[in-house]
Amino acid sequence: MKKQFIKVVLSCTVLVAGFTVTSCKKSSSSKNVSRATGWKINAKEGGFQYNSDFKEQETAPGLVFIEGGTFTKGKVQDDVMHDWNNTPTQQHVQSFYMDETEVTNVMYLEYLDYLKSVYPPENPKYANIYKGALPDTLVWRNRLGFNETMTNNYLRHPAYAEYPVVGVNWVQATQFAEWRTDRVNEAVLEREGFLAKDAKYQAVTGEVAGTFNTEAYLNRPESVYNGQIDSLQGNKKKDSVSTFAKRSSGIISPEYRLPTETEWEYAAAALQGSREYNNYRGRKKYPWEGEYTRNGQRVGRGDQLANFKQGKGDYGGIAGWSDDGADITAEVKSYKPNDLGLYDMAGNVAEWVADVYRPIVDDEISDFNYYRGNIYSKTAIGEDGKVKILRDSIVFDTLPNGKVVAVNLPGEILMVPVDEEETYLRTNFSQSDNRGYRDGDPGSTRFFDRFSEEEDEANQRKMYDSPKHKVERDSAGNIVRGYDTSNERTTLINDEVRVYKGGSWRDRAYWLDPAQRRFLPQYMATDYIGFRCAMSRVGSKSKTKNKTVRGKKAK
């Protein structure tokens, strides 16, 4: 008998000699059916729950999408300052998001108001939380200058609301970014029904004795709002069963953070707007096109394109003629954005970036998302097998200038350095603190463990042997300063020195070049350094609407 085949649209049955041999189903293309097991995803009966409708990462408040790519990091022109700290290297940057403008006074005041409401400074336990976040308004003072107006008004007066915040050190900038992460995710969870309407305001008004923390919510959601999360859940809670969002929900944003130096320089250069060969090779001088600081276009010809110091005693130009519109900082968006839509990537204020400063960029080890400053940590696990949540024990740190800042706030997860369980037989990292990795210090050499610390100190083998001051507070709160009196120190560079990028209202045009880099201890602040936040991109390199597959538009 001949073989007969009966074909059905969704199934096939093979008959041989009148008997059924096999039956098969065409693999389902349904996004709610697993291609691994054939089980249902997101079934009402239970089982695996996953956001199968996820399209792409939502652009969080204040951010602009920056598509990643390759570029020449550093400067290929003559190094007239002879710093030799920005040697050109070819780097690739992963797609990310960056603030459209620098963080403004009004944005930072919102942060201060939140801290003051939730952690009242009149409570001795909380006093240093608010005080530690305050910008240093005394940075405006000059022994031979009259700047008291800015000292008293720049931060809080509404006339300066949309001006970039200054007087903020690197530590404070990173803490602002952490706070911003929690407030944004808190609002998103309320919008999506995981939190009750206006739940985010109840911590501010004192109706609940606790706050929302993103990582605590993801790891131990029952601990959020000081354990009162059940009463603040939204319409996602069904049949008295707690329902919490997870990373697999796809709605929780990655953290706000300071951009890496590589990200900042890539975003400032904005090479996407020009395909000229010289620009790609790192020869683009400013965030805009051309070799000059004045507008060469027909409309606005001759206008300055950034806020910077034009010469000795000249911070803005002749009034009403060649003025750049500002003598100190300028209101954000006063000048045209670059080709990525970012404002003031040159001039106005210089900006903190995440990196620890070293003169050398080691592209032999990494030419992808280069960053120096990794300190790997993990969540602390309690005796109950759950992550530890800090309640009343607030961790403070005394900075070298005597300023006390909160390292951890109530409701946050306790983090500890990684140990041998994570580093054993790994090839990509071997310790928690990697800030000094391959930086020329003997500690980065292959045979460093053959030398003792005492011998190393005695022979001055360290390249980065900056002074080791010890500043702390006694039980009465008084500052105890222990100064390093050694006269054999050779550098000010250490693991607490951070990079800042871009020119400012105090700088000459030379510093407007995105490739220029300078450094300052992370606990210090000035009247010309501000910051903006960044956020990593998860998922595709480009926006979904622009994706193509083999030349065809993606579905």
Secondary structure, 3 states (H helix, E strand, C coil): CCCEEEECCCEEEEEECCEEEEEEECCCCCCCECCCCCCECCECCECCCCCCCCCCCCCCCCEEEECCEEEEECCCCCCCCCCCCCCCEEEEECCEEEECCCCEHHHHHHHHHHHHHHCCCCCCCCHHHHHHHCCCHHHHCECCECCHHHHHHCCCCHHHCCCECCCCCHHHHHHHHHHHHHHHHHHHHHHCCCECCCHHHHHHHCCCCCCCCHHHHHHCHHHHHHHCHHHHECCCCECCECCCCCHHHCCCCCCCECCCHHHHHHHHHCHHHCCCHHHHHHHCCCCCCCCCCECCCCCCCCCECCCCCCECCECCCCCCCCCCCCCCCCCCCCCCCCCCCCCCCCCCCEEEEEEECCCCCCCCCCCECCCCCCECEEECECCCCCECECCCCCEEEECCCCCEEEEECCCCECEEECCHHHHCCCCCCCCCECCCCCCCCHHHCCCHHHCCHHHHHHCCCCCCCCCCCEEEECCCCCEEEECCCCCCCCCCCCCCEEEEECCCCCCCHHHHCCCCEEEEECCCCCCCEECCCEEECCCCCCCHHHCEECCEECC
